[in-house]
Amino acid sequence: MTNQHIITVAALGPDSADMLTMGALNAMKHADALVLRTNRHGASALLDEQDVAYQTLDALYERCEDFDELCQKAAAALIKKARACENLCYAVSEPGSDATVRALSAALPQDMALRVIGGVSLADCAACAVIPYGVNTENMRTVTSLSVGEVRVQADSPQVITEIDSRYIASDVKLWLSDLFEDEMTVYFMENAAGPDVCAKPILLCDLDRQAHYDHRTAVLVPRVSVYERSRATYEDFVEVIARLRGPGGCPWDRAQTHHTLRQYMIEEACEAAEAMDGDNDGKIADELGDVLLQVVLNSCIGAEHRAFTDRDVTSMAAHKMIMRHEHVFGRAKAENAQAVTSVWENAKKKERGEQTALERVLDVPVSLPALMRAQKIVRRQWQAQNETHTLDEVIAAAKAALDALEGEEQLGQALEALCAAAHVMDLDAETALRSAITRRIADLQNAEKKP
């Protein structure tokens, strides 16, 4: 169907008529009808001076209870207005970040077309303001202050945070940035980043919420800081460090490693992390998990060098697996409790691997697992594949029978295997249970030796 009505979205710029482009101004002048999102913009005075007639959506702000309702009603009002003319122009500060424009695009009927004329953004003004300080703003990232709770702070590119309209918002932004940056680092504060004469003021990050004035035009620009100059790092920073160690001029030991030589370290680090998780030292847990992550990233780097796989393949496979196996979260399956989740998980795994025999299922269990852990996993998979269920009394009776006939290694193994089956029936972990028992034995011995 041929589009009969065109809605042109024109960028007014941050908050000054000086930031208005000729393209946007011409679009507004030649439109059959012009609607401004709000009259509270510096460009409205210029339109008045040039006798350009326009309407605004300011009245909607008073009638709507929340922002979502405002966006929906704004889209409906614009579509209705567009049906009365061939060329409607809707003017907002920055179309790329305007929620009403997104709502309009989503609601646009098939007989209408949308075109957008861009312009100067507040981020553009902020970037220009810090150039005199020698700040590199290439590949700059823009984040609105109200969205900092939804995204993670990054440090691999400069970033400008806009719409810091209160001291409370400034405090939230400061805490968000402090996840990666030092309190004493220099950032560039702009009380009014929306005008052509915007002035950037170097301040310490810790002083971001101690400035004299804030409004919707206030912004802060944070320069790029290398991981080698920070005490905190992102996952991407870590990948960069490992790539440097593996690259030319890097560490001879790291460059010599292969998947095979790193295998022993993966096992050791995983065991050390598991041991730390049995304690209550959070710092120790974080440290040991970092060692496990080192093995993941280092192996991923080796994979990338051989064009076999990259860290993106690793994270993609893991994310896809979690999405597919949590259909009760991301799909249509229902799971009201942990037991139901297990069923959803197993059904998803069955879809992934197709039909497998009990033998195929148990052969997938790694031989390198600790014996108790491997035995319990094999019992669980065999029973699931064969749709078997056993009571606790049954598996305990099997363990007792093996112990009654105990003559050597074979009967002892049967008893231990039966106890692993009992752990599965009781929803316990045999490996953890034995480890705890050993810990208690050592503690009892230590206490006994302390006695006079």
Secondary structure, DSSP 8 states (H G I E B T S, - for coil): ----EEEEEEE--SS-GGG--HHHHHHHHTSSEEEES-S-STHHHHHHHTT---EESHHHHHH-SSHHHHHHHHHHHHHHHHHTSSEEEEEES-GGG-HHHHHHHHH--TTEEEEEE----HHHHHHHHHGGGT---TT-EEEEGGGTTTS----SS-EEEE---SHHHHHHHHHHHTTTS-TTSEEEEES-TTSTT---EEEEGGGGGG-S---TT-EEEE----GGG-S---HHHHHHHHHHHHSTTS-HHHHH--HHHHHHHHHHHHHHHHHHHTSS-HHHHHHHHHHHHHHHHHHHHHHHHTTS--HHHHHHHHHHHHHHH-HHHHSS---SSHHHHHHHHHHHHHHHH-S--HHHHHHTS-TTS-HHHHHHHHHHHHHHHTT----HHHHHHHHHHHHHT--SHHHHHHHHHHHHHHHHHTT--HHHHHHHHHHHHHHHHHHHHH--
